[in-house]
Amino acid sequence: MEIGLFDEVEVVRISDEDQLAELEFAEAQEKFCSAACRWHDTKEPKAMEAMVEYEVKLLNAFMTGSDKPIMLRAWAAYRRRLLFHHRKES
């Protein structure tokens, strides 16, 4: 008997809260990267304030439900990627 690609299809429902949290995370990520690039280019204090504001939002969303040290290391790697690789990829 062969198992095909669609033999085990499951319907997964995502709550509205989860979808909103995901959208807010993506928006905060985009705004953080934008503020970081603006601060890097201009050294404006307002850009640094915006960068810190969105970094706090990202960190809170990233750490939701977990207080494990491994998540802080994962956050550090993620933040580094946003700050240093974002420009090259964009």
TIKE-154790 format. One line per 8 residues: for each residue x, y, z of C-alpha. Coordinates in steps of 0.001 Angstrom, whole numbers. Example, Ala and Ser with C-alpha at 12.3 -4.5 7.8 and 13.67 -1.06 7.14 Angstrom:
<atoms>
12300 -4500 7800  13670 -1060 7140 $
</atoms>
This chain:
<atoms>
0 0 0  1372 3384 -994  975 6438 1124  226 9459 -1001  899 13079 -321  -2631 13910 815  -3491 10732 2731  -3272 12458 6102 $
-4702 15950 5795  -5611 17734 8988  -7507 20968 9253  -5913 23280 11786  -7792 26272 13043  -5845 29241 14341  -7532 31566 16795  -8008 35236 16032 $
-5726 36144 18941  -2908 34046 17497  -3341 35592 14072  -3335 39102 15535  -233 38339 17593  1529 37054 14480  591 40156 12488  1683 42475 15296 $
5004 40624 15540  5614 41003 11801  4712 44698 11955  6989 45327 14951  9802 43461 13182  9437 45617 10080  9313 48856 12066  12292 47803 14212 $
14382 47138 11112  13284 50414 9537  14151 52403 12677  17486 50580 13016  18407 51437 9420  17312 55056 9908  19321 55325 13124  22367 53759 11467 $
22175 56237 8593  21288 59416 10483  22045 58818 14189  18778 60601 15054  17723 60262 18694  14092 59769 17607  15115 56829 15451  16901 55275 18437 $
13802 55786 20607  11620 54121 17967  14102 51289 17625  14055 50667 21387  10246 50872 21497  9839 48235 18794  12626 46112 20244  10699 45930 23524 $
7544 44902 21638  9470 42247 19737  11158 40932 22861  7853 40690 24715  6243 38865 21802  9270 36606 21384  9366 35659 25069  5603 35168 25492 $
4998 32150 27678  8637 31303 28278  11218 32355 30828  13904 29890 29792  17466 31148 29283  17650 29376 25920  14935 31723 24642  17053 34735 25594 $
19940 33298 23576  17560 32672 20686  16366 36278 21000  19957 37552 20895  20631 35580 17703  17356 36745 16152  18063 40400 17032  21579 40143 15609 $
20154 38742 12384  17628 41573 12149  20275 44212 12739  23136 42896 10627  21612 40715 7906  18495 42730 7190  20347 45330 5112  22118 42753 2982 $
18899 40865 2218  16718 43878 1464 $
</atoms>
